[in-house]
Structure formats: structure tokens, C-alpha cells
Amino acid sequence: MKKKYVAIASLLMATTLLTACGGEKGKADTKSDVKVEKTGMPIVKETLKMTMMAPGLGKTEWEDLASAQALEELTGIDFDYVTPPETDFKTKLNLAFASDELPDVIFGAGNQNLTNAQQADYGSQGRLIALEDLIDKYAPNLKAILDKHPEFKKSITAPDGHIYSLPRLYPEETSNPLYISPLWYNGDWLEKLGVKELPKTTDDLYNLLVRFKNEDPNGNGKQDEIPMSDGNKLLLLRMWLMPAFGMKIQGIEEIDGKVRFAPATEEYKEYLAFMNKCYTEGLLDKEVFSQSADQYQGNTETNKVGLFGAYASYMSTGKNPDDAITDPMFQQLTSDVQDTPLAPGHPRVSTGTFAITNKCASPEAAMRWADYLYTDEGAALMSQGPEGNWWKYEENSDGEKVRVYTGEDKQKMEEDRGKVGMDYGLVTPGVAVDSSDDPVRANADDPLQTKWTKFYENEIKEKVMSCAEVPFPVVYMTKDEIDKVAENSTDITTYVEQMEAKFITGVESLDKYDDYVKTLKDMGLDDYVKVYQEAYDRWEKAE
């Protein structure tokens, strides 16, 4: 779970590719004779065997997951699971395509492992099946959502008009998704220093960080406090601090229909100047560019960090969730160059969660299986398994029937869910729902999960959603556009990352900023931005 939101920033910027057609779209090489029921369960009355390839994240083999077993019993579809470790999954999937030894379906890959470019490429070759007709006929739950939210459809449709993977959707009425893991203030430090109001401007933040450094907020009599740190180099700090200077992301962004490259703007120079000031004065962790995740965790767990990034604060501090609600979420800042709060917004669509290959024995059955995950019942079954494994029903002191965690250590609730749920740490097909009316509790009378969930949701609504703007939508590119971007994308990205570290640490003076921008332009930055502008314009005009 820790990795999911951190990973979300790299997933969102994936683009797609259109190549020459090859093979008949929407057709499988082989076909099962098993009859597929159009409604109800089971999907097939005669057991249907298929293969599923997915990233392996948990410690339990997928065939032993209670959710997988329950879905098999319910649907009649018996999957053989191929689940290489997440670190090897992309390589293994590419090898499967290269050798033409594909599974029936690909599950939970996401844009990072099965990019939109690959989806459209393999789709044009007929190796991934076009899904729009199957959605119309065999996915009533997903179809209803797409009909209600037509804006989603253009972000899952390739330039050739076909859909090659099912999405994870985040409708406004059910979810408030974060673009990436948030930042948190150390609530104990705020209390020790008598801070009653969180910083609203970059000057306010600077002044608070100075107090974190000099006033011994951890109370150990030493000046060992790290005012601000990040365990992912600057991934999280950058994402939430750049908006204070008028930018939504360290890359391509769209503002009022105009596409630009944020790290080549004057606003970016202001961000670098602020971060350099913090670094020089010891307010930014001196090890931020080099420390390991374990080093970072060691500092946050020993009460040495004042402002830090994590999916949930207690995952970094080691506190109990009920104690962690005193650690407030960072609220967006303003500055001399940005007079209103701004935050990066989630585009509310993630693709690559479920694809059907041309080896699939029954695309119709596979689509019906996936469509079940777009229901509340299907999502809960896949995520939490059936009663008696990770959860069970008990009565609380008021006589109410509530769902209760079956384990003894509430700190391990999410870890234990990884031994039950197929969606553990993965972006899977379905509709995101922030909370349910029947959450799993630590025990019958303990509202722990409800307290944390309500706190977390309120913090997001108040501090992020009220000022969130999507940096750049999920768009699709033609093969020609992808080729043009690929010519200099890696060089530009690498150069920006290198120079960011040099400017912040003072290795390179900001007096050389104009030279830095000139170098980017010499790398072909203008043409790079032009390609994204054309792709955005096409997306904007799509119905």
C-alpha cells in the first residue's frame, strides 16, 4: 500500500502509440466451447480454465488467496496465476509478448508495466483484443459508468478508436484521489512549539522550519532535528512545494489550454531558489538526494523529522493510526509568484489494469469476470476476501452487526490483507470509493479505522481537492508523435533531475539558470513541447 500512491505520479504521464494494423481486432486465436451466461452467477456453469498474469506483491501465492478462491467459486472461472515479482514483472511481460507465450488476460499491470503506447501497439497487431464491443455486450456495470461519465472514455480510447485495456476510475461522487502521497507535519513538534496554525505561505513554512531546527522540538537536548525530508529523493517534497510557485509538476503541464515544460520557467527558478535556501541553512535534509528508504524511515520513526512524505503518516512514524491523527496533512502554500493555493490533481483515470490477449479462450467470460469488479460486492470480495479470513461479523456493545478484523495486531491489518486480497498494492479494474458504510474494524467496539479514514478523507478534501488542478490529462499519441518524443525525452528528463540537485545543493549557481534553459532548448525542448500540445489539442476536441 505504501508504494501505490508514490507510484501513481509515473503512471499518469504514460502515453500511447498507434502503429499499422495487423491481425483482426476483437478476435481470439482459440475459442472455448463453454457457454457464457449473459447475466447472473456463475459466469460459466462448466468450469472454464484460463491464465492470468499479474505483478506479485504479497507473500501468499495467488491461488491460495481467499479472494481468488472465492471469485473462482462464484464465477466458475479457474485461473492459473503467473505472478512474477513486481520488480521483474515488466521484463517478464515483455518476454511473454516477444515469445508469443501470452496469458489469457493481463491483470493489474498499470501504465507503468503495460504502457498506453504498448497497449495500442499490441492492439494494432491484434495481440491485445479491442474491448469496446465486449464492454457493450458483457460489461453492463462498466458501461453504465462510462455512459454516466463520457469524459472518461476519451482517456481510455486509442487514436484508432479502440479500447485495449480496462481502467481504474475515480468519479468525483465516490472518491477524492491524491496525485501522489502527501506530506505530513510532526504533530508532536507543533504542540511542543505551541503552533496553532499551519503555514499558509512559503515564508511561513521557512519560519516554521527554522523553529524546527533551533528549538529542540523532539526534546532530547540535541540539535539533531531534520526540519524537512523525503525518502524518495525529492519526489514528494517537490510535488507539493512546486505549486506554491505556480507549477503543477516537474515536467509537461497544461495551463488554460497551453502546454509548457515547467522546469524551464521562471517559476521553477523561484522554487529552486527556495529549496537552495532551505538546503544551505540546514532546513532540508542534507542526505535527501542520497539516503536509502531505510535511512529515511529510521529518522521518521525516531522522531527526528518535522515535515515528511508518506501515504499515511503512521506508516513513516510507526505510531498507531489513532495517535497519528494529530499529525496534520500539509496544506498548499502561496508565495510572491502564486497568490492562490494550487495542488496537483489526479486525472481520475488509470489504464492498463485489465487486458485480454488473442490467446484468450473466452474473451466474453473474461470481460464478465472483470466487469464484476466494477460493483461494490465484486470490489470488496477481491480486496478483502469472504467472511472468515481477514474479517468476520461480530456484534458491538450496541447490538449492531459489524465487520471485524480477525487478526490480533491492528498494526498489521493492511499487511494481513495482502495475504487475502488480489488488489494488494496494485491498481486494478474498478471504481475507487474512499470509504464504505461497513468498514472493517480492529474490534467490534473500536472505531479506529473509521477515525483514521474520516480524518484522512477530510484532510484531502480541505487541503488538496479544493485547489487541485490536473497537471496533464491521460492522452494518447500517434506513432509519429511517440517517435518524436522518444528522441530526446530521456536526455531532457535526466538533465533536469541532475541540474535540480546541483542548483539546490549549490554545486551550480542559479546565476547559470539561463544557460540551463538554453541547454534544454538545444536538446529540442521546443519540439518536445509542441508534440504534447498537438496531443492535448486532439484530446480536448475528442468527444
Secondary structure per residue as TSV (DSSP state, phi and psi in degrees):
chain	resnum	aa	ss	phi	psi
A	1	M	-	360.0	-32.6
A	2	K	H	-60.1	-36.6
A	3	K	H	-79.7	-20.6
A	4	K	H	-59.8	-51.2
A	5	Y	H	-76.8	-31.1
A	6	V	H	-62.8	-37.1
A	7	A	H	-74.4	-19.8
A	8	I	H	-58.7	-34.6
A	9	A	H	-59.0	-39.6
A	10	S	H	-75.4	-29.0
A	11	L	H	-67.8	-38.1
A	12	L	H	-68.3	-28.6
A	13	M	T	-87.6	2.4
A	14	A	-	-63.3	144.5
A	15	T	-	-123.8	175.4
A	16	T	-	-126.2	164.0
A	17	L	-	-125.6	143.9
A	18	L	-	-118.5	120.9
A	19	T	-	-119.7	176.2
A	20	A	-	-61.6	145.2
A	21	C	-	-72.2	146.1
A	22	G	-	-154.7	126.1
A	23	G	S	86.8	158.7
A	24	E	-	-90.7	119.0
A	25	K	T	-68.6	145.9
A	26	G	T	82.5	6.3
A	27	K	-	-119.8	139.2
A	28	A	-	-96.5	153.2
A	29	D	S	-65.8	-39.9
A	30	T	S	-125.2	158.5
A	31	K	-	-138.5	132.3
A	32	S	-	-81.4	149.7
A	33	D	-	-87.8	-3.7
A	34	V	-	-67.3	131.0
A	35	K	-	-73.1	133.8
A	36	V	-	-100.6	121.7
A	37	E	-	-73.4	138.2
A	38	K	S	-79.6	-24.4
A	39	T	S	-140.5	163.4
A	40	G	S	74.2	179.7
A	41	M	S	-125.2	144.7
A	42	P	-	-75.3	164.5
A	43	I	S	-69.6	-38.3
A	44	V	-	-130.7	136.6
A	45	K	S	-84.7	-19.7
A	46	E	S	-106.6	126.0
A	47	T	-	-50.5	131.0
A	48	L	E	-114.8	123.8
A	49	K	E	-97.0	133.2
A	50	M	E	-143.4	170.1
A	51	T	E	-113.7	144.7
A	52	M	E	-129.6	131.5
A	53	M	E	-109.4	130.2
A	54	A	-	-152.0	155.8
A	55	P	-	-67.9	132.8
A	56	G	B	-90.9	120.7
A	57	L	-	-118.8	-33.6
A	58	G	S	-84.9	178.1
A	59	K	S	-91.3	-6.9
A	60	T	S	-102.0	136.3
A	61	E	-	-62.9	141.6
A	62	W	G	-60.8	-35.1
A	63	E	G	-66.8	-16.2
A	64	D	G	-96.3	-4.4
A	65	L	-	-68.9	133.2
A	66	A	H	-61.2	-34.6
A	67	S	H	-66.9	-40.8
A	68	A	H	-64.7	-42.9
A	69	Q	H	-64.9	-39.5
A	70	A	H	-68.2	-39.1
A	71	L	H	-66.5	-36.9
A	72	E	H	-63.7	-45.8
A	73	E	H	-62.9	-39.6
A	74	L	H	-71.9	-43.8
A	75	T	H	-93.3	-25.8
A	76	G	-	86.9	2.3
A	77	I	E	-99.2	121.9
A	78	D	E	-105.2	105.1
A	79	F	E	-89.8	137.9
A	80	D	E	-91.8	125.6
A	81	Y	E	-99.2	128.5
A	82	V	E	-111.9	106.5
A	83	T	-	-130.0	73.9
A	84	P	-	-62.8	155.1
A	85	P	B	-54.8	150.6
A	86	E	H	-52.8	-38.6
A	87	T	H	-65.6	-24.5
A	88	D	H	-105.4	-6.0
A	89	F	H	-60.8	-47.1
A	90	K	H	-58.1	-44.6
A	91	T	H	-63.0	-45.0
A	92	K	H	-64.7	-38.5
A	93	L	H	-67.2	-42.4
A	94	N	H	-62.2	-38.1
A	95	L	H	-66.3	-37.1
A	96	A	H	-62.4	-40.0
A	97	F	H	-69.3	-41.0
A	98	A	H	-64.6	-37.4
A	99	S	H	-90.9	-5.5
A	100	D	T	60.5	31.6
A	101	E	-	-109.2	70.0
A	102	L	-	-91.9	150.6
A	103	P	-	-77.0	174.4
A	104	D	S	-66.9	-43.9
A	105	V	E	-136.7	154.2
A	106	I	E	-115.2	125.0
A	107	F	E	-122.5	134.1
A	108	G	S	67.5	19.0
A	109	A	-	-70.0	-44.1
A	110	G	H	75.5	168.6
A	111	N	H	-63.0	-21.9
A	112	Q	H	-73.3	-36.7
A	113	N	H	-100.1	-29.1
A	114	L	S	-129.5	82.6
A	115	T	-	-63.7	160.3
A	116	N	H	-61.0	-32.7
A	117	A	H	-62.7	-44.7
A	118	Q	H	-66.3	-40.6
A	119	Q	H	-56.8	-49.9
A	120	A	H	-69.4	-34.7
A	121	D	H	-64.7	-53.8
A	122	Y	H	-66.4	-31.2
A	123	G	H	-66.1	-41.6
A	124	S	H	-65.3	-25.4
A	125	Q	T	-85.1	-6.6
A	126	G	T	83.5	10.0
A	127	R	S	-88.0	-26.7
A	128	L	B	-109.5	136.4
A	129	I	-	-82.6	138.0
A	130	A	-	-66.8	136.3
A	131	L	-	-108.5	-8.4
A	132	E	H	-62.7	-38.6
A	133	D	H	-69.4	-37.5
A	134	L	H	-65.3	-38.3
A	135	I	H	-61.5	-44.4
A	136	D	H	-61.3	-38.0
A	137	K	H	-96.0	-31.7
A	138	Y	H	-126.1	6.2
A	139	A	-	-131.6	66.6
A	140	P	H	-62.8	-31.6
A	141	N	H	-70.4	-47.2
A	142	L	H	-66.2	-41.5
A	143	K	H	-60.2	-39.3
A	144	A	H	-63.6	-38.3
A	145	I	H	-68.8	-43.1
A	146	L	H	-66.9	-35.5
A	147	D	H	-66.5	-36.0
A	148	K	H	-75.4	-30.8
A	149	H	-	-124.5	74.0
A	150	P	H	-61.1	-19.4
A	151	E	H	-65.2	-23.5
A	152	F	H	-70.6	-34.9
A	153	K	H	-62.2	-38.1
A	154	K	T	-70.6	-17.1
A	155	S	T	-93.3	1.6
A	156	I	T	-122.7	6.7
A	157	T	-	-109.6	127.8
A	158	A	-	-73.5	163.9
A	159	P	T	-58.7	-21.6
A	160	D	T	-84.5	3.8
A	161	G	S	90.4	0.9
A	162	H	-	-104.7	155.5
A	163	I	-	-107.1	124.8
A	164	Y	-	-112.6	-4.7
A	165	S	S	-151.7	154.3
A	166	L	E	-86.4	152.2
A	167	P	E	-102.5	164.9
A	168	R	E	-97.3	128.7
A	169	L	E	-116.7	145.5
A	170	Y	-	-128.2	71.1
A	171	P	-	-61.7	148.7
A	172	E	T	-62.0	-32.0
A	173	E	T	-75.5	-14.9
A	174	T	T	-118.9	-13.8
A	175	S	-	-150.0	154.7
A	176	N	-	-129.3	76.9
A	177	P	-	-75.5	141.4
A	178	L	B	-86.7	146.1
A	179	Y	S	-68.3	-34.8
A	180	I	S	-160.5	165.3
A	181	S	-	-54.9	140.5
A	182	P	-	-82.6	177.6
A	183	L	E	-102.1	153.6
A	184	W	E	-134.7	143.7
A	185	Y	E	-91.4	145.8
A	186	N	-	-73.5	105.2
A	187	G	H	-63.6	-32.9
A	188	D	H	-64.1	-38.7
A	189	W	H	-67.3	-40.9
A	190	L	H	-61.2	-41.9
A	191	E	H	-65.8	-42.9
A	192	K	H	-61.0	-36.0
A	193	L	T	-90.6	-1.5
A	194	G	T	71.6	28.1
A	195	V	-	-78.5	119.8
A	196	K	-	-102.0	-20.0
A	197	E	S	-133.5	131.1
A	198	L	-	-71.5	154.4
A	199	P	-	-56.4	139.6
A	200	K	-	-112.5	-19.2
A	201	T	B	-127.6	166.9
A	202	T	H	-64.9	-31.7
A	203	D	H	-66.7	-40.5
A	204	D	H	-60.1	-44.6
A	205	L	H	-62.1	-47.0
A	206	Y	H	-55.4	-46.7
A	207	N	H	-63.6	-38.0
A	208	L	H	-68.3	-41.1
A	209	L	H	-62.1	-36.9
A	210	V	H	-62.1	-41.4
A	211	R	H	-65.9	-40.5
A	212	F	H	-56.3	-39.1
A	213	K	H	-74.0	-38.8
A	214	N	H	-103.8	-15.7
A	215	E	S	-109.7	20.2
A	216	D	-	49.7	54.8
A	217	P	T	-66.6	-20.9
A	218	N	T	-86.9	-4.7
A	219	G	-	69.2	22.6
A	220	N	S	-98.9	5.0
A	221	G	S	77.0	4.7
A	222	K	S	-116.5	156.0
A	223	Q	-	-96.9	66.6
A	224	D	-	-110.3	9.7
A	225	E	-	-70.6	141.4
A	226	I	E	-111.0	104.2
A	227	P	E	-58.1	-38.5
A	228	M	E	-148.0	132.2
A	229	S	-	-149.7	169.7
A	230	D	-	-152.5	132.8
A	231	G	S	-90.4	3.8
A	232	N	S	-124.5	50.8
A	233	K	T	56.9	-116.9
A	234	L	T	-114.0	16.9
A	235	L	H	-53.2	-49.3
A	236	L	H	-82.2	-44.7
A	237	L	H	-58.6	-44.4
A	238	R	H	-60.3	-46.4
A	239	M	H	-61.7	-35.2
A	240	W	H	-96.1	-17.0
A	241	L	H	-93.5	-31.1
A	242	M	G	-58.2	-38.4
A	243	P	G	-59.3	-25.7
A	244	A	G	-63.4	-17.3
A	245	F	G	-113.5	17.9
A	246	G	T	90.5	19.0
A	247	M	-	-127.1	150.7
A	248	K	S	-104.6	-15.8
A	249	I	-	-166.1	155.7
A	250	Q	S	-87.5	70.5
A	251	G	S	172.5	-147.9
A	252	I	E	-71.0	129.5
A	253	E	E	-141.1	157.5
A	254	E	E	-116.6	132.7
A	255	I	E	-133.0	113.6
A	256	D	T	52.7	43.1
A	257	G	T	84.5	-7.5
A	258	K	E	-102.3	126.7
A	259	V	E	-92.4	137.0
A	260	R	E	-144.3	167.8
A	261	F	E	-106.2	103.6
A	262	A	G	-55.1	-41.0
A	263	P	G	-73.9	17.9
A	264	A	G	-126.9	20.2
A	265	T	S	-107.7	166.3
A	266	E	H	-67.5	-31.2
A	267	E	H	-61.2	-38.2
A	268	Y	H	-65.8	-36.2
A	269	K	H	-61.2	-39.4
A	270	E	H	-64.6	-40.5
A	271	Y	H	-60.8	-46.6
A	272	L	H	-60.8	-40.2
A	273	A	H	-62.9	-42.0
A	274	F	H	-64.3	-45.0
A	275	M	H	-67.9	-35.3
A	276	N	H	-64.1	-40.8
A	277	K	H	-61.6	-44.7
A	278	C	H	-63.6	-42.6
A	279	Y	H	-65.2	-46.9
A	280	T	H	-62.3	-35.3
A	281	E	T	-92.6	7.9
A	282	G	T	76.4	21.5
A	283	L	-	-92.7	-21.0
A	284	L	B	-107.1	133.1
A	285	D	-	-46.8	123.3
A	286	K	T	-65.7	-20.3
A	287	E	T	-99.2	11.6
A	288	V	T	-61.1	-30.4
A	289	F	T	-88.1	-9.3
A	290	S	T	-126.8	-18.4
A	291	Q	-	-71.5	152.7
A	292	S	-	-82.5	166.7
A	293	A	H	-61.3	-35.8
A	294	D	H	-67.6	-38.5
A	295	Q	H	-62.9	-44.8
A	296	Y	H	-60.8	-47.2
A	297	Q	H	-61.4	-38.1
A	298	G	H	-61.0	-37.5
A	299	N	H	-72.4	-42.2
A	300	T	H	-69.9	-33.3
A	301	E	H	-74.7	-20.4
A	302	T	T	-104.0	22.2
A	303	N	T	61.2	43.0
A	304	K	-	-109.3	-3.4
A	305	V	E	-122.0	136.7
A	306	G	E	-93.9	-37.6
A	307	L	E	-132.5	123.2
A	308	F	E	-148.2	163.4
A	309	G	E	-107.8	142.0
A	310	A	-	-172.5	152.6
A	311	Y	S	-57.0	-47.8
A	312	A	S	-132.0	139.2
A	313	S	H	-57.1	-38.1
A	314	Y	H	-67.2	-18.7
A	315	M	H	-70.4	-23.5
A	316	S	H	-96.1	-33.4
A	317	T	H	-90.4	-21.9
A	318	G	-	82.6	5.5
A	319	K	-	-70.7	163.7
A	320	N	-	-71.4	146.5
A	321	P	H	-54.4	-37.9
A	322	D	H	-68.2	-28.9
A	323	D	H	-76.9	-28.4
A	324	A	H	-74.0	-11.8
A	325	I	T	-70.3	-4.7
A	326	T	T	-87.9	-3.5
A	327	D	S	-95.5	102.2
A	328	P	-	-73.9	148.4
A	329	M	B	-72.4	144.4
A	330	F	-	-58.0	134.9
A	331	Q	-	-106.5	146.8
A	332	Q	-	-65.0	143.6
A	333	L	-	-105.0	161.5
A	334	T	B	-114.9	171.0
A	335	S	B	-155.3	-174.6
A	336	D	T	-63.5	-22.2
A	337	V	T	-107.8	-2.0
A	338	Q	B	-145.1	105.3
A	339	D	-	-93.4	-0.3
A	340	T	S	-130.0	147.0
A	341	P	-	-60.6	144.0
A	342	L	-	-142.5	140.2
A	343	A	E	-139.8	150.0
A	344	P	E	-69.9	131.6
A	345	G	B	-107.0	142.4
A	346	H	-	-70.4	135.1
A	347	P	-	-72.5	-2.3
A	348	R	S	69.4	16.4
A	349	V	E	-141.6	133.6
A	350	S	E	-129.4	129.5
A	351	T	E	-105.1	179.0
A	352	G	E	80.2	16.0
A	353	T	E	-85.4	-23.1
A	354	F	E	-158.1	118.5
A	355	A	E	-128.9	146.2
A	356	I	E	-110.3	127.6
A	357	T	B	-91.8	170.0
A	358	N	T	-74.4	0.6
A	359	K	T	-92.2	-4.3
A	360	C	-	-66.0	128.8
A	361	A	S	-67.4	-32.3
A	362	S	-	-150.6	88.0
A	363	P	H	-56.8	-32.8
A	364	E	H	-63.9	-45.2
A	365	A	H	-66.7	-40.5
A	366	A	H	-61.6	-40.8
A	367	M	H	-67.1	-40.8
A	368	R	H	-64.7	-38.2
A	369	W	H	-61.7	-47.6
A	370	A	H	-65.7	-37.6
A	371	D	H	-63.4	-30.5
A	372	Y	H	-60.7	-27.8
A	373	L	T	-72.9	-11.0
A	374	Y	T	-88.8	8.6
A	375	T	S	-105.2	158.1
A	376	D	H	-61.2	-40.6
A	377	E	H	-66.8	-44.3
A	378	G	H	-65.3	-42.2
A	379	A	H	-63.2	-42.6
A	380	A	H	-66.0	-40.5
A	381	L	H	-65.2	-42.8
A	382	M	H	-67.6	-37.0
A	383	S	H	-82.2	-38.1
A	384	Q	H	-119.8	-5.9
A	385	G	-	72.6	176.7
A	386	P	S	-79.8	169.3
A	387	E	T	-58.8	141.8
A	388	G	T	102.3	-4.1
A	389	N	S	-108.6	-83.6
A	390	W	S	-85.4	-22.6
A	391	W	E	-141.5	164.1
A	392	K	E	-152.9	165.8
A	393	Y	E	-90.0	137.1
A	394	E	E	-140.7	164.1
A	395	E	E	-98.3	136.2
A	396	N	-	-86.6	-176.1
A	397	S	T	-67.4	-16.2
A	398	D	T	-92.7	4.7
A	399	G	S	81.3	10.2
A	400	E	-	-85.7	141.8
A	401	K	E	-85.2	118.0
A	402	V	E	-129.4	157.8
A	403	R	E	-89.2	132.9
A	404	V	E	-129.0	138.0
A	405	Y	E	-61.1	133.6
A	406	T	-	-84.4	-14.2
A	407	G	S	-81.4	177.7
A	408	E	S	-104.2	-24.7
A	409	D	-	-106.7	102.9
A	410	K	G	-64.0	-20.0
A	411	Q	G	-67.7	-18.8
A	412	K	G	-105.1	14.4
A	413	M	H	-57.2	-49.0
A	414	E	H	-70.5	-38.9
A	415	E	H	-60.3	-43.1
A	416	D	H	-68.4	-30.5
A	417	R	H	-62.8	-28.7
A	418	G	T	-64.9	-14.5
A	419	K	T	-91.7	-0.4
A	420	V	T	-124.9	-44.3
A	421	G	-	-92.3	140.1
A	422	M	T	-77.7	-16.9
A	423	D	T	-97.2	12.2
A	424	Y	T	-62.1	112.6
A	425	G	T	74.9	6.3
A	426	L	S	-115.1	153.4
A	427	V	-	-93.0	111.8
A	428	T	-	-116.9	162.9
A	429	P	S	-62.3	141.4
A	430	G	E	147.4	-173.3
A	431	V	E	-116.4	125.3
A	432	A	-	-70.8	134.3
A	433	V	-	-131.2	123.3
A	434	D	S	-61.1	-42.6
A	435	S	-	-153.1	164.6
A	436	S	-	-117.6	169.3
A	437	D	S	-76.6	-9.9
A	438	D	S	-134.2	65.3
A	439	P	-	-70.8	153.6
A	440	V	-	-76.8	128.3
A	441	R	B	-105.4	162.8
A	442	A	S	-67.5	-39.5
A	443	N	B	-153.7	172.7
A	444	A	T	-58.0	-36.0
A	445	D	T	-105.7	8.4
A	446	D	B	-101.3	111.4
A	447	P	-	-85.5	24.0
A	448	L	H	-50.3	-55.6
A	449	Q	H	-62.9	-36.8
A	450	T	H	-65.3	-42.0
A	451	K	H	-60.9	-49.9
A	452	W	H	-65.3	-44.1
A	453	T	H	-60.3	-45.2
A	454	K	H	-63.8	-43.1
A	455	F	H	-60.1	-48.2
A	456	Y	H	-62.4	-46.2
A	457	E	H	-65.2	-39.6
A	458	N	H	-66.4	-39.3
A	459	E	H	-62.1	-42.8
A	460	I	H	-64.7	-45.8
A	461	K	H	-61.8	-44.6
A	462	E	H	-76.3	-37.8
A	463	K	H	-104.3	-15.0
A	464	V	T	-122.2	-56.8
A	465	M	G	-62.4	-28.9
A	466	S	G	-67.9	-17.6
A	467	C	G	-135.2	20.2
A	468	A	E	-82.8	137.9
A	469	E	E	-134.1	135.4
A	470	V	-	-66.7	124.5
A	471	P	S	-60.4	-47.3
A	472	F	S	-159.4	133.0
A	473	P	-	-71.0	167.6
A	474	V	-	-75.2	107.5
A	475	V	-	-116.8	164.6
A	476	Y	-	-116.4	141.0
A	477	M	-	-115.8	152.0
A	478	T	-	-77.1	167.7
A	479	K	H	-59.6	-41.3
A	480	D	H	-62.1	-41.4
A	481	E	H	-66.2	-42.7
A	482	I	H	-60.6	-43.5
A	483	D	H	-61.3	-41.1
A	484	K	H	-65.4	-43.6
A	485	V	H	-64.6	-40.0
A	486	A	H	-64.5	-23.3
A	487	E	H	-60.1	-36.0
A	488	N	H	-135.9	6.0
A	489	S	H	-58.8	-50.2
A	490	T	H	-62.9	-43.8
A	491	D	H	-63.6	-42.7
A	492	I	H	-64.9	-48.4
A	493	T	H	-61.0	-45.8
A	494	T	H	-63.0	-43.0
A	495	Y	H	-63.7	-42.7
A	496	V	H	-61.0	-46.3
A	497	E	H	-62.9	-42.2
A	498	Q	H	-64.4	-44.5
A	499	M	H	-72.4	-31.8
A	500	E	H	-57.3	-48.8
A	501	A	H	-62.5	-40.1
A	502	K	H	-68.2	-42.8
A	503	F	H	-65.2	-41.9
A	504	I	H	-69.8	-41.6
A	505	T	H	-81.4	-8.3
A	506	G	T	87.1	3.7
A	507	V	S	-61.8	-35.5
A	508	E	S	-120.5	130.5
A	509	S	-	-73.6	144.6
A	510	L	G	-68.4	-9.5
A	511	D	G	-62.5	-19.7
A	512	K	G	-94.6	12.3
A	513	Y	H	-61.4	-40.7
A	514	D	H	-63.3	-36.4
A	515	D	H	-64.9	-38.8
A	516	Y	H	-60.7	-45.5
A	517	V	H	-65.0	-40.6
A	518	K	H	-61.4	-40.2
A	519	T	H	-62.5	-40.7
A	520	L	H	-61.0	-42.4
A	521	K	H	-66.2	-37.6
A	522	D	H	-64.3	-25.6
A	523	M	T	-78.2	-4.9
A	524	G	T	98.8	26.3
A	525	L	H	-60.0	-40.6
A	526	D	H	-61.4	-43.7
A	527	D	H	-67.1	-36.2
A	528	Y	H	-59.3	-48.4
A	529	V	H	-66.2	-37.2
A	530	K	H	-60.4	-39.5
A	531	V	H	-62.2	-44.8
A	532	Y	H	-66.3	-34.4
A	533	Q	H	-63.5	-43.0
A	534	E	H	-65.1	-40.0
A	535	A	H	-66.7	-39.8
A	536	Y	H	-65.0	-44.6
A	537	D	H	-59.2	-40.0
A	538	R	H	-66.7	-42.6
A	539	W	H	-62.6	-42.9
A	540	E	H	-62.6	-34.2
A	541	K	H	-82.9	-17.1
A	542	A	-	-66.2	149.1
A	543	E	-	-85.3	360.0
